[in-house]
């Protein structure tokens, strides 16, 4: 499996380069000029010098090459240098935000914890809720629980985050007054009381993101369990006198988890995409908020980098899903097995 993982990583490199090229060219062709937002009092000569300092005077292929080199080589060197207390060599520049004049990866690292708190907890809640719902719905097919669960999950899957977020704010903040609608990013957890405050302000954005995750995974879990329960080996296990819990949780669940793995692993980047809207609704100062503000300010380096990071996540979780197949299904063998 190790050699297979290495081969997949090697194949992923040109894939990421092609994705990066598409992202770069699409944003290059987008209308707008970073110099257009400067005051009219600035002379054309100064604007030309600023364009040269930002690297806008280089050819398109040169700027793309510099961006890829900075992303894959310079930024890893920065974190290695910070780890060992050294500094970058002269002339090795980083990707700089046009809006803040700060390195883009520093902005990403600054905003990432807020996004991980919300997205990570929402995905964990969604998985832990969806899998039991899917299992019990399949085991009790066409029961009241199955019908109600199917209706709720279909609604949750169809309702977009920007709508469900507003509904939850109206219900739990405006009418009931139970939960805050604005996420305080300056809050720090120092004791039990501050931890409770942090938990309360995370409930609404986590509910919005976990709603779609629960709906999506539970439907796949139910379908996979129904398919597994109809197989001959389940009837054989029951004829041997095994308990229903053993048949359901050992024999059926292991095989039904194989298609669900792809949904779980590939669904995480989609949750990050949903977090872009959710962070705007609840004022979470995370990567989604950074991306929206950068688009508004026409900050192309930041937009390119954050979008490319999402693409890296998708490719990485594709590889992870393939590796998990081999762990869950012993029939799957790779070239080195």
C-alpha positions in Angstrom: 0.0 0.0 0.0 3.0 2.3 0.6 4.1 2.2 -3.0 0.5 2.7 -4.2 0.3 5.8 -1.9 3.5 7.1 -3.3 2.3 6.5 -6.9 -0.9 8.4 -6.2 1.0 11.3 -4.7 3.2 11.5 -7.8 0.2 11.4 -10.1 -1.5 14.1 -8.0 1.4 16.6 -8.6 0.6 17.2 -12.3 -3.1 17.2 -11.5 -2.5 20.0 -8.9 -0.4 21.9 -11.4 -3.2 21.8 -14.0 -5.8 22.9 -11.4 -3.5 25.7 -10.3 -3.1 26.8 -13.9 -6.9 26.8 -14.4 -7.4 28.8 -11.3 -4.7 31.3 -12.2 -5.9 31.8 -15.7 -9.6 32.2 -14.7 -8.7 34.9 -12.2 -6.3 36.5 -14.7 -9.2 36.8 -17.2 -11.6 38.2 -14.5 -12.3 41.9 -14.9 -10.8 44.4 -12.5 -7.4 46.0 -11.8 -5.8 46.3 -8.3 -4.6 49.8 -9.2 -8.1 50.9 -9.9 -8.9 51.3 -6.2 -6.0 53.7 -5.6 -6.7 57.4 -5.1 -6.9 59.5 -8.2 -4.2 61.8 -6.8 -1.5 59.1 -7.3 0.4 59.8 -10.5 0.6 57.2 -13.4 4.4 56.9 -12.7 3.8 55.8 -9.1 1.1 53.4 -10.2 3.5 51.9 -12.8 6.1 51.5 -10.0 3.6 49.8 -7.8 2.5 47.4 -10.5 6.2 46.5 -11.1 6.6 45.9 -7.3 3.6 43.6 -7.3 5.0 41.7 -10.2 2.2 42.6 -12.5 4.6 43.7 -15.2 5.8 40.1 -15.8 4.4 37.8 -18.4 1.5 35.5 -17.4 3.5 32.3 -17.5 6.3 33.9 -15.5 3.8 35.0 -12.8 2.2 31.5 -12.7 5.6 29.9 -12.3 6.6 32.2 -9.5 3.3 31.6 -7.7 3.7 27.8 -7.9 7.3 28.0 -6.8 6.3 30.2 -3.9 3.5 27.9 -2.9 5.3 24.5 -3.1 8.9 25.5 -2.3 9.1 28.9 -0.5 6.3 28.4 1.9 7.4 25.0 3.1 10.9 26.5 3.5 9.4 29.3 5.6 7.8 26.9 8.1 11.0 24.8 8.2 13.1 28.0 8.8 10.7 29.0 11.6 10.9 25.6 13.2 14.7 25.7 13.3 15.1 29.4 13.9 16.6 30.4 10.6 15.5 32.8 7.9 14.9 32.8 4.2 17.7 33.6 1.9 17.7 37.0 0.2 15.6 37.1 -3.0 13.2 34.4 -1.9 9.9 36.2 -1.9 6.6 34.9 -0.6 3.1 35.3 -2.0 2.0 38.8 -0.7 -1.6 39.9 -0.3 -2.4 43.0 -2.3 -4.9 44.1 0.3 -2.9 43.8 3.6 0.7 43.6 2.1 1.2 40.6 4.4 2.2 37.1 3.3 -1.0 35.2 2.3 0.0 32.0 4.1 0.4 34.0 7.3 -3.2 35.2 6.9 -4.4 31.6 6.2 -2.7 30.3 9.3 -4.2 33.1 11.3 -7.7 32.4 10.1 -7.4 28.6 9.9 -8.1 27.8 13.6 -11.5 29.5 13.6 -12.5 27.6 10.5 -11.2 24.3 11.9 -13.1 24.8 15.1 -16.4 25.3 13.3 -15.9 22.9 10.3 -14.2 20.1 12.3 -16.8 20.0 15.0 -19.7 20.3 12.5 -18.4 17.4 10.4 -17.8 15.3 13.5 -21.3 16.0 14.7 -22.7 15.3 11.2 -20.9 11.9 10.9 -21.8 10.8 14.5 -25.4 11.6 13.8 -25.8 10.4 10.3 -24.3 6.9 10.6 -26.7 5.7 13.4 -29.6 7.3 11.6 -28.7 5.5 8.4 -28.2 2.1 10.1 -31.5 2.2 12.1 -33.4 3.5 9.0 -32.2 0.6 7.0 -32.8 -2.0 9.7 -36.3 -0.7 10.3 -37.1 0.1 6.6 -40.5 1.8 6.0 -41.0 2.3 9.7 -42.1 5.6 11.1 -38.5 6.4 12.1 -37.4 5.7 8.5 -40.1 7.8 6.9 -39.6 10.8 9.3 -35.8 10.5 9.0 -36.0 10.4 5.2 -38.2 13.5 5.1 -36.0 15.4 7.5 -32.8 14.5 5.7 -34.2 15.4 2.3 -35.2 18.8 3.6 -31.8 19.2 5.2 -30.1 18.3 2.0 -32.2 20.7 -0.1 -32.0 23.7 2.1 -28.9 25.9 1.4 -26.8 27.1 4.3 -27.6 30.8 3.8 -31.3 30.0 4.2 -31.0 27.6 7.2 -28.6 30.0 8.9 -31.1 32.9 8.7 -33.9 30.6 10.0 -31.9 29.5 13.0 -31.0 33.0 13.8 -34.6 34.1 13.7 -35.7 31.2 15.9 -32.9 30.8 18.5 -31.6 34.4 18.6 -34.5 36.8 17.8 -37.5 34.9 19.2 -36.0 32.7 21.9 -32.9 34.6 22.7 -31.0 31.5 23.6 -27.9 31.7 21.4 -25.8 34.5 20.0 -25.9 35.1 16.2 -22.5 36.7 15.9 -19.3 34.7 16.5 -16.9 36.6 18.7 -13.5 35.7 17.3 -11.6 37.6 20.1 -13.0 35.3 22.7 -10.4 33.2 24.5 -11.0 30.0 26.5 -9.4 30.3 29.9 -11.7 28.5 32.3 -15.0 26.5 32.4 -17.2 29.6 32.0 -15.4 30.9 29.0 -15.5 27.4 27.5 -19.3 27.4 27.8 -19.4 30.8 26.1 -17.3 29.4 23.3 -19.6 26.4 23.0 -22.7 28.6 22.9 -21.5 30.8 20.1 -20.4 27.7 18.1 -23.8 26.0 18.2 -25.6 27.8 15.4 -22.8 27.7 12.8 -22.2 24.0 13.7 -25.9 23.2 13.3 -26.0 24.8 9.9 -23.0 23.0 8.5 -23.8 19.6 10.2 -27.3 19.7 8.8 -26.3 19.0 5.2 -23.5 16.6 6.3 -26.0 14.6 8.3 -28.5 14.6 5.4 -26.0 13.5 2.8 -24.2 10.8 4.8 -27.3 9.3 6.3 -28.9 8.7 2.9 -25.8 7.0 1.6 -25.5 5.0 4.9 -29.1 3.8 4.6 -28.7 2.7 1.0 -25.5 0.9 1.7 -26.9 -0.9 4.7 -30.0 -2.0 2.7 -27.8 -3.4 0.0 -25.6 -5.2 2.6 -28.6 -6.7 4.5 -30.0 -8.2 1.3 -26.8 -10.2 0.6 -26.5 -14.0 1.1 -23.8 -13.8 3.7 -26.2 -12.0 6.0 -28.7 -14.8 5.8 -25.8 -17.3 6.4 -24.7 -15.4 9.5 -28.3 -15.4 10.8 -28.6 -19.1 10.1 -25.5 -19.8 12.2 -27.4 -18.4 15.2 -25.5 -15.1 15.5 -27.3 -12.3 17.3 -28.9 -9.5 15.4 -26.4 -7.0 16.9 -23.5 -9.1 15.6 -25.0 -9.5 12.2 -25.8 -5.8 11.9 -22.8 -4.2 13.5 -20.1 -6.6 12.4 -21.0 -8.3 9.1 -23.3 -5.7 7.5 -21.7 -2.5 8.8 -18.2 -3.3 7.7 -19.2 -3.9 4.1 -21.7 -1.0 4.0 -19.0 1.4 5.2 -17.0 0.9 2.0 -19.1 3.2 -0.2 -19.8 5.6 2.7 -16.0 6.2 3.1 -15.9 8.0 -0.2 -18.8 10.2 0.8 -17.2 11.0 4.2 -13.7 11.7 2.9 -14.8 13.7 -0.2 -17.5 15.6 1.7 -15.1 17.4 3.9 -13.9 19.9 1.2 -17.6 20.5 0.4 -18.1 21.5 4.1 -15.3 24.0 3.7 -17.1 25.4 0.7 -20.3 25.7 2.8 -18.3 27.4 5.5 -17.6 30.3 3.2 -21.3 31.3 3.3 -21.8 30.2 7.0 -18.9 32.3 8.1 -20.4 35.4 6.4 -23.7 34.8 8.1 -22.3 34.4 11.7 -19.3 36.7 11.2 -16.8 33.9 11.8 -13.3 35.4 11.0 -12.1 32.3 9.2 -10.9 31.3 5.7 -14.4 31.8 4.2 -14.5 35.4 5.4 -11.0 35.9 4.2 -11.9 34.6 0.7 -15.0 36.8 0.5 -13.2 40.0 1.6 -10.3 39.2 -0.8 -12.7 38.9 -3.7 -14.4 42.2 -2.8 -11.0 43.9 -2.6 -9.8 42.3 -5.9 -6.9 40.7 -3.9 -6.0 38.0 -6.6 -3.0 36.4 -4.7 -5.2 35.7 -1.7 -8.1 34.4 -3.8 -5.8 32.2 -5.8 -4.1 30.7 -2.8 -7.2 30.0 -0.7 -9.0 28.5 -3.7 -6.0 26.4 -4.6 -5.8 25.2 -0.9 -9.4 23.9 -1.3 -8.3 22.0 -4.5 -5.4 20.5 -2.6 -7.9 19.3 0.1 -10.0 17.6 -2.6 -7.1 15.8 -4.2 -5.7 14.8 -0.8 -9.0 13.3 0.4 -9.4 11.4 -2.9 -6.1 9.7 -2.1 -7.2 9.1 1.5 -10.5 7.5 0.3 -8.7 5.1 -2.0 -6.3 4.0 0.8 -9.2 3.5 3.2 -10.9 1.2 0.7 -8.0 -1.2 1.0 -8.3 -1.2 4.8 -12.1 -1.8 4.9 -12.3 -4.3 2.1 -9.8 -7.1 2.1 -10.7 -8.0 -1.5 -9.1 -4.8 -2.7 -5.4 -5.3 -3.4 -2.8 -2.8 -4.7 0.2 -3.5 -6.8 2.6 -4.0 -3.9 0.3 -6.4 -2.0 
